[in-house]
Amino acid sequence: MPGPTAGHPDPAGDTSTSPATPTGSTPAGPTGSTPVGPAAAAPGRGTVAVLGGLVALGPLTTDLYLPGLPAIAQDLAADPAAVQLTVTFSMLGVAVGQLIFGPLSDRLGRRPPLLVGLLVYTLASAVCIVAPDLPVLVLGRFLQGAAGAAGLVVGRAIARDRFEGVAMLRFLASISLISGLAPMLAPFLGAQLLRVTSWRGTFGALTALGLLLALVAFGALRETLPPAARQPGGLTTTLRTMGRLLRDLPFLGLLLTGTFAFGSLFGYISGSSVVLQHVYHVSPQTYGVLFGLNSLAIVAVTQLNGRVLARRFTPGALMLAGLGAAVAAGAALLLVTTVWDLGLLGVCPALFVLMGSFGIVLPNTAARALSLVAPQAAGSASALLGTGNFLCGAVVAPLSSLGGSPSAALLATVVLTCALLSAASYLLLCRPTAPATAPAPAT
């Protein structure tokens, strides 16, 4: 079984060493140096707030309208399982969009693709408002996802432009503090919007948000990838860069680990609305509260991971703990829905632990995978990471409604299967070790 690629740090150990430079790319700087470019200094709170808002656009796009899925089905005379295609095609859009905006940000800089993406996102959201039938709504959701992907991929690339190792993880934790509030608040806010408006009003809110973020990013976000550090060439160069990354076993292992973990997360996100409301008969408002509590678990654990645990434990130990918790929570969820039939009393704690585990797994896989590449390839690497995540999410999203009726047991099976695949990818491709000492505390 192949070990870490020569020149890379062990992906299961400390990743604070310098990233390797992909073959054929321009070196980012001397070995051991900080990332190149004028943005190497720590960003201010304003930059963190802007980037957090950009990354939050994805979960807001997905979660704000979830309480309205039953109403969409009724209003558009569509089957509830068919309405979940709006989730699936949004995920596909995000996957495709990252393959477009990631490489473009390596070639043109971070700002231009981001601003174009936000403007297109605003227009796509307006299409969703006036959608006369389900096919038009699905198309609008696809365009929303593709354009909104600019914020996700560029936000991660900017983190790579500025930081390495534990410092990058802490920066991602700061962004996650803001972006993590989105899935926590979105279903609750969406449910409250349904009190005063229809599901179309939730897309009106997303239209306004897209326009606001475009204006804020234009005025407040500076370029972090100088022209000298950009990736030359066209599509062929981009494909070669991505090919080299996919042949790097440590990077591939971390990519698959994050991909399947994200699949488990989106199995929950896409299926929980229908399952909790139709199987357990909770109201849209109660669903919003339950969804918010589970999102709070991700936010809290992400902050604990970036600010405390990363200083005291090795990345390998944290990954094993997070993946172990995800598998255990998925197994418990399957048991309480098929063997013991404990209802919400058994389902809610299992989901809470599952969501908390992602607060360790997802930021660690992203930070460590990005640490393996040079800054000028960060957009392409970020695109691969995000595309894998959302392609898996798109495939998983409709599975909880197979057979035409919501099933808590089927949702639990999907969640557990993805968690097991995530753990297997990490154990088989990354060959985790257990270093005797933890990384030195960040200063």
C-alpha positions in Angstrom: 0.0 0.0 0.0 1.6 3.3 -1.1 2.6 5.7 1.6 2.8 9.5 1.4 4.2 10.9 -1.8 7.8 12.0 -1.6 8.2 15.6 -0.6 4.9 15.7 1.2 4.4 15.6 5.0 2.6 12.6 6.3 -1.1 13.5 5.9 -1.9 11.7 9.1 0.7 13.6 11.0 1.7 17.3 11.4 1.1 19.3 8.2 2.8 22.4 9.3 5.7 21.8 6.9 5.9 23.6 3.6 3.7 22.5 0.8 5.1 20.7 -2.2 5.1 22.5 -5.5 3.2 20.7 -8.3 5.3 19.6 -11.2 5.3 22.2 -13.9 4.1 25.1 -11.7 6.0 28.1 -10.8 7.5 27.8 -7.3 5.7 29.7 -4.7 8.8 30.6 -2.9 11.8 29.1 -1.0 11.1 26.0 1.0 9.8 26.9 4.4 8.7 30.4 3.4 5.3 31.9 4.0 2.8 32.1 1.1 3.7 34.5 -1.5 1.9 37.7 -2.2 0.9 40.9 -0.5 -1.8 39.1 1.5 0.6 37.0 3.6 -0.1 39.0 6.7 -3.0 38.0 8.9 -6.3 39.3 7.6 -8.4 41.7 9.6 -11.8 40.9 11.0 -13.5 42.5 8.0 -11.8 40.1 5.6 -12.7 37.1 7.8 -16.3 38.4 7.9 -16.5 38.8 4.1 -15.0 35.3 3.5 -17.3 33.8 6.1 -20.3 35.3 4.3 -19.1 34.0 1.0 -18.7 30.5 2.3 -22.0 30.8 4.1 -23.8 31.5 0.8 -23.7 27.7 0.0 -25.4 26.4 3.1 -27.9 29.3 3.1 -28.8 28.5 -0.5 -29.4 24.9 0.4 -31.0 25.3 3.9 -33.1 28.4 3.8 -35.9 26.9 1.7 -35.8 23.4 3.2 -38.9 24.0 5.4 -40.8 24.9 2.3 -40.2 21.7 0.4 -43.6 20.3 1.2 -45.2 23.6 0.2 -43.3 23.6 -3.1 -44.6 20.1 -3.9 -48.2 21.2 -3.2 -47.9 24.5 -5.1 -46.2 23.1 -8.2 -48.3 19.9 -8.1 -45.1 17.8 -7.9 -44.2 14.6 -6.1 -42.2 15.2 -2.8 -39.4 13.0 -4.1 -39.3 14.9 -7.4 -39.0 18.2 -5.4 -35.9 16.9 -3.8 -34.3 17.2 -7.3 -34.0 20.9 -6.5 -31.5 19.9 -3.8 -29.7 17.4 -6.1 -29.3 19.9 -9.0 -28.1 22.6 -6.6 -25.4 20.2 -5.5 -24.5 19.4 -9.1 -24.3 23.1 -9.9 -21.9 23.7 -7.0 -19.8 20.8 -8.2 -19.6 22.1 -11.8 -19.2 25.7 -10.7 -16.1 24.9 -8.6 -14.4 23.2 -11.6 -15.0 26.5 -13.5 -14.2 29.1 -10.8 -11.4 27.3 -9.1 -9.0 27.2 -12.1 -10.1 30.6 -13.3 -9.1 32.0 -9.9 -5.6 30.5 -10.3 -5.3 32.2 -13.8 -7.1 35.5 -13.3 -6.7 36.1 -9.6 -9.3 35.7 -6.9 -11.5 38.8 -7.3 -12.8 38.7 -10.9 -14.3 35.2 -10.9 -15.8 35.8 -7.5 -17.6 39.0 -8.5 -18.9 37.4 -11.7 -20.1 34.4 -9.8 -22.0 36.6 -7.3 -23.8 38.6 -10.0 -24.9 35.4 -11.8 -26.0 33.9 -8.4 -28.3 37.0 -7.9 -29.9 36.6 -11.3 -30.4 32.8 -10.8 -32.1 33.4 -7.5 -34.5 35.8 -9.2 -35.4 33.0 -11.7 -36.3 30.8 -8.8 -38.7 33.4 -7.5 -40.8 33.4 -10.7 -40.4 29.7 -11.6 -43.8 28.6 -12.9 -43.1 24.9 -12.6 -40.7 22.4 -11.2 -38.3 22.1 -14.3 -37.7 25.9 -14.2 -37.1 25.8 -10.5 -34.6 22.9 -10.9 -32.8 24.9 -13.6 -32.7 28.0 -11.4 -31.3 25.9 -8.5 -28.6 24.5 -10.8 -27.5 28.0 -11.8 -27.7 29.2 -8.2 -25.4 26.4 -7.1 -22.9 26.8 -10.0 -22.6 30.6 -9.5 -22.6 30.4 -5.7 -19.7 27.9 -5.9 -17.4 30.9 -6.6 -17.6 31.9 -2.9 -16.8 28.5 -1.7 -13.8 27.8 -3.9 -12.3 31.3 -3.8 -12.7 31.4 0.0 -10.6 28.3 0.5 -8.0 29.4 -2.1 -7.6 32.7 -0.3 -7.0 30.7 3.0 -4.2 28.8 1.1 -2.8 32.1 -0.2 -2.3 33.4 3.3 -1.6 30.5 5.6 -0.1 27.0 6.2 -0.6 24.2 8.7 -2.2 25.0 12.0 -2.5 28.7 11.1 -4.6 27.7 8.1 -6.8 25.5 10.2 -7.3 28.3 12.7 -8.2 30.7 9.9 -10.7 28.2 8.4 -12.1 27.9 11.9 -12.7 31.6 12.1 -14.5 31.5 8.7 -16.5 28.5 9.9 -17.7 30.4 13.0 -19.5 32.8 10.6 -20.5 30.3 7.9 -21.5 27.8 10.5 -24.2 30.1 11.7 -25.9 29.8 8.2 -27.1 26.2 8.5 -27.9 26.8 12.1 -30.2 29.8 11.4 -31.3 29.2 7.8 -34.1 26.6 8.4 -35.4 28.6 11.4 -35.4 31.8 9.4 -36.9 30.0 6.4 -39.7 28.6 8.6 -40.4 32.1 10.0 -40.5 33.5 6.4 -43.1 30.9 5.6 -45.3 32.6 8.3 -45.4 35.8 6.3 -44.7 34.8 2.7 -44.6 31.8 0.4 -41.6 29.7 -0.5 -41.0 32.1 -3.3 -40.2 34.7 -0.6 -37.3 32.7 0.6 -35.7 32.9 -2.8 -36.3 36.7 -2.7 -34.2 36.8 0.4 -31.5 34.9 -1.3 -31.6 37.3 -4.3 -31.1 40.2 -1.9 -28.3 38.4 -0.1 -26.4 37.7 -3.4 -26.6 41.3 -4.4 -25.4 42.5 -1.0 -22.4 40.1 -1.0 -21.4 41.2 -4.5 -21.3 44.8 -3.3 -19.4 44.0 -0.1 -16.9 41.8 -1.9 -16.3 44.5 -4.6 -15.6 47.1 -1.9 -13.8 45.2 0.8 -12.1 42.1 -0.6 -8.5 42.6 -1.9 -6.7 40.5 -4.3 -4.5 37.8 -2.6 -2.9 36.2 -5.6 -0.4 38.6 -7.4 0.1 38.3 -11.1 3.6 36.7 -10.7 2.1 33.8 -8.7 -0.7 33.0 -11.1 -1.0 29.8 -13.1 -0.2 30.4 -16.8 -1.8 28.4 -19.6 -5.3 27.3 -20.5 -7.5 24.3 -20.1 -4.7 21.8 -20.9 -2.6 23.2 -18.0 -5.5 23.1 -15.7 -6.2 19.4 -16.6 -2.6 18.5 -16.1 -2.5 20.2 -12.7 -5.7 18.4 -11.6 -4.3 15.1 -13.0 -1.1 15.5 -10.9 -3.2 16.2 -7.8 -5.4 13.1 -8.3 -2.3 10.9 -8.7 -1.0 12.1 -5.4 -2.2 9.4 -3.0 -2.2 11.5 0.2 -4.2 14.3 -1.5 -6.5 11.7 -3.1 -7.1 10.0 0.3 -8.0 13.3 2.0 -10.2 14.3 -1.0 -12.2 11.0 -0.7 -12.3 11.2 3.0 -13.9 14.7 2.8 -16.1 13.7 -0.1 -17.8 10.8 1.7 -18.1 12.7 4.9 -19.8 15.5 3.0 -22.1 12.8 1.4 -23.1 11.7 4.9 -23.8 15.4 5.9 -25.9 16.0 2.8 -27.7 12.8 3.2 -28.9 14.3 6.5 -29.5 17.8 5.1 -31.6 16.6 2.1 -33.5 13.9 3.9 -34.1 15.4 7.4 -36.8 17.9 6.3 -39.0 15.2 4.7 -38.3 12.5 7.3 -38.7 14.6 10.4 -41.9 16.4 9.1 -43.6 13.4 7.4 -42.3 10.4 9.5 -42.1 12.1 13.0 -44.7 14.8 12.2 -42.8 17.8 13.5 -43.9 21.3 12.4 -41.7 23.4 10.0 -40.8 25.6 13.0 -39.8 22.6 15.2 -37.8 21.2 12.3 -36.0 24.5 12.1 -35.1 24.4 15.8 -33.9 20.8 15.6 -31.8 21.6 12.4 -30.4 24.6 14.2 -29.3 22.6 17.2 -27.5 20.1 15.0 -25.8 22.9 13.1 -24.7 24.3 16.5 -22.9 21.1 17.1 -20.8 21.6 13.9 -20.0 25.2 14.8 -19.0 24.4 18.4 -16.8 21.5 17.5 -15.2 23.3 14.6 -14.2 26.1 16.9 -13.0 23.7 19.5 -11.0 21.9 16.9 -9.3 25.0 15.4 -8.6 26.9 18.6 -7.9 24.2 21.2 -7.7 20.6 19.9 -5.3 21.4 17.0 -2.8 22.8 19.5 -2.9 19.7 21.8 -3.4 16.7 19.5 -1.9 15.5 16.2 -4.0 15.9 13.1 -4.0 12.1 12.7 -5.4 11.6 16.2 -8.1 14.2 15.5 -9.1 12.6 12.2 -9.4 9.1 13.8 -11.5 10.5 16.6 -13.8 12.4 14.2 -14.2 9.5 11.8 -14.8 7.1 14.7 -17.5 9.4 16.1 -19.2 9.7 12.7 -19.3 5.9 12.2 -20.6 5.3 15.8 -23.3 8.0 15.4 -24.4 6.5 12.0 -24.6 3.0 13.5 -26.6 4.3 16.5 -29.0 6.1 14.1 -29.6 2.9 12.2 -30.2 0.9 15.4 -32.7 3.4 16.8 -34.7 3.6 13.6 -34.8 -0.2 12.8 -34.2 -2.2 15.9 -35.3 -0.2 18.9 -37.7 2.3 17.2 -37.1 5.1 19.8 -38.6 7.9 17.7 -37.2 11.4 18.1 -35.8 10.5 21.5 -33.3 8.2 19.8 -32.8 10.0 16.5 -32.0 13.5 17.8 -28.9 12.6 20.0 -27.5 10.4 17.2 -27.8 13.2 14.7 -26.3 15.7 17.1 -23.2 13.6 17.6 -23.0 12.9 13.8 -23.0 16.6 13.0 -20.4 17.4 15.7 -18.1 14.8 14.2 -18.1 16.7 11.0 -16.7 19.7 12.8 -13.5 17.8 13.1 -13.4 15.8 9.9 -14.3 18.4 7.3 -12.0 21.3 8.3 -9.0 19.0 8.9 -9.3 17.3 5.6 -9.6 20.6 3.7 -6.7 22.3 5.5 -4.4 19.3 5.2 -5.2 18.7 1.6 -4.5 22.3 0.7 -1.3 22.2 2.6 0.0 19.7 0.1 -0.2 22.1 -2.9 1.5 25.4 -3.8 -0.6 28.6 -3.7 -0.8 28.9 -7.5 -2.6 25.6 -7.6 -4.8 26.2 -4.6 -7.8 27.1 -6.8 -7.6 23.9 -8.7 -7.1 21.9 -5.5 -10.0 23.7 -3.8 -12.1 23.0 -6.9 -11.4 19.2 -6.7 -12.2 19.1 -3.0 -15.4 21.0 -3.4 -16.5 19.2 -6.6 -16.0 15.8 -4.9 -18.0 17.0 -2.0 -21.0 18.3 -3.9 -21.0 15.5 -6.5 -21.4 13.0 -3.7 -24.0 15.3 -2.1 -25.9 15.4 -5.4 -25.9 11.6 -5.6 -26.9 11.1 -2.0 -29.6 13.8 -1.8 -32.5 11.8 -3.3 -31.6 8.4 -1.7 -33.5 9.0 1.5 -36.7 9.1 -0.6 -36.2 6.0 -2.7 -39.4 4.0 -3.0 -41.6 7.1 -3.1 -42.1 7.5 0.7 -39.8 9.0 3.4 -38.0 6.5 5.5 -35.9 7.1 8.6 -34.2 3.8 8.3 -33.2 4.6 4.7 -31.8 7.9 5.8 -29.8 6.2 8.5 -28.4 3.7 6.1 -27.3 6.4 3.7 -25.6 8.3 6.5 -23.8 5.3 7.9 -22.6 4.0 4.5 -21.0 7.4 3.6 -19.4 7.6 7.1 -17.9 4.1 6.6 -16.6 5.0 3.1 -15.0 8.1 4.5 -13.2 6.2 7.3 -12.1 3.5 4.8 -10.7 6.1 2.4 -8.6 7.7 5.2 -7.3 4.4 6.6 -6.5 2.8 3.2 -5.0 5.8 1.3 -3.5 8.0 4.0 -2.0 5.3 6.2 -2.6 7.2 9.4 0.2 7.0 12.0 0.2 8.1 15.6 3.1 10.4 16.3 4.3 10.4 19.8 4.2 14.2 20.2 1.6 16.7 19.3 2.4 19.7 17.1 3.9 22.7 18.8 1.4 25.3 19.9 0.8 28.1 17.4 2.2 31.4 18.5 
